[in-house]
């Protein structure tokens, strides 16, 4: 209801297509600006307190939005500023909110839970815009904003009553900067997550034209806000239908096939929205657009959830939102400018063609068919620390060496297998990795990697996953005896 009210109010203020599109940008840009720090905070602070703080912030902004609108003091730039402030609170909250899902359901149920969440969200999307249109037509935009502000009390009450289990930490808490760097490093060395991020960002950028320009399309069909609300409601109904059929599709086809089909349908629907000017045809196009959108977005969200270990989940979800919402914000500006300089029809048709073309990214970023098991696999023996060698947890850098004895017949297989360790070591905290061969003992190989601090290396002990066990077992079968592991820390030089 708030989104409909803000978009329609901007149209009523005669802001033009660019200002209408900037409303969407103001709603999404904060995810791009603060998403990653918000994700880092979601992994290192109490997520429940984080959610309560951000909900309280959004309540205050919503009250100002309602009061200003009712007083008749609203202007296009003030509306953009308040929309931005609301979205800022949501951007700070979202990584923590989404990271709670695996705390509430089992790993095998995450995909179904994500689809259920899509049904819940889009049921509200189907009902809210239609109610907003009726409420705005009868009582004005201010009434919709008042109801929006009141809704925050219900959310705060629910979160306030929730008793989240206390999270026990074995190692020192990461710093905000260190946690942020760890997230970027993890994505760099996690190709499956990187593929999902690339595909999702491209789809969001291309498909953003529908959300940015729909108010203008609706006003061209009928000047009543009810039409805009009905179109968004139809999108929500289509999303519910897509979520209900998604599980059957997942049982029959691979995720890559489903994603490609959904993106293609979304692109064709965008072209139809740009080409049609009759309400009945637009409703059909919005129905298919909503179904394709929720199928794609639910699969992408579930894939990030299942690919993310618990210790970094909020950060990876933040990067997912940063890129997708950033694509949505940038796309809204781009398609809004195209519509201003050319026509709304041209912008939407171009965006639809670009959406269909984005399926070609499968050639370089194939959607992962199944997720590796990211359950922690804590099996490394903790090193025995001699007295006086480690003075603070942040002392470093730390050099870890692993000595392997390899029979000549296994050397080629061993070197091929151990090369995969570089990605795992760097993913979990190393900033340098190398492999050496002893010139005096031909069967001796030495793996080395550097970690920034002793505390960061201790965290590495909890970052290996069951999905990494297969590689470690393959290497163990190729070496003789147990590897010899040493830990060396840089001393304080005089």
C-alpha angles and dihedrals in degrees: 000000000000092000092051091047094050094047094046093045089054089053089049090052088057093239094153129226094301094054090045090052090046088059087066090045092053088052094052107029095080090061087059095045103044104013098105098047088046090054091049090052089048090060098043105037135050104286093206092058090045091055094047092051095050093044089054091051092051091048091057093048091047090054091052090048092052095044094048092048094048090049091054092237097120122125131179094256094045090050090052091049094051092044088052092049092052092049090048089062091047091049091053091048103041102076091052092044095050094043089062093071096086088050089060103042138029120265093252090055097052095095092049091045090051089052091048089050088052091053091049093047095045093045085061089044090053095047101033101060093046091050090045091054092051094043093048091048093051106030106014136249092290091066091056090051091050091053089048091054093048091053091067091068090064093050093048091049093053095047091043091057095046114106105208115196113254111257113228116214121201096188135043114286116259119250119245092249093045092048091050093051090047090056094052090046092050093053091048091057099037106079095182093056090043091056092052091048094050094048094044094049092051093050092048093051094049098041096045090090092078094057094040098048103030094096089056092047091049094048090051090056097043132350092222117103088222090076092055090048092049092050092052090044090053088051088054093049089051089050091054090051091048092050092050093052096040095083092056090049092050090055093054107034139036119261090247091056093047093048092049092049093047093050091048092052090047091053094049090048090052090053089050092051089053094047102043126076099173118095097227093054092045091053091054091048092049090049092056091040092055093048094049092044096054093045091054097041095045092051092047093048093046091048092054090047094052094042093051123086114224095249093062104022098111091049094050091047087050091054089048090053092041093057098038096044090041088053089048092050095046092043091052090056094045096048091042090055091047089051092048095049097038123006138301088242092056092048094051095045091048091048091050092051090048090051092054090045090054089073087075087073085081086081091067103019109037115192110248111252094207136010124242117240106266095185107135114262105199105184105125113113112242110243121248107241119214115227113271098012096100113042100167133013089241093057113125171339097280123204116208119193126190116194118205130187110210128185114233092245091058100044098100093046091044095052091047092050098042092052087073088063090073092068092047096046093047092043091055099045115296118126095191133031133180141165122214137184123218110241092204097046112040093196094054122096126177125206115197133183134172125222124192097236144000091252091053091052091050088054088054088066089067098041101071111100137206086253088066093053094084092059093046091050091050092052092046089056091056100050133071116243127334119325116249113236125198132182120207124183126195109254125223101267118213 
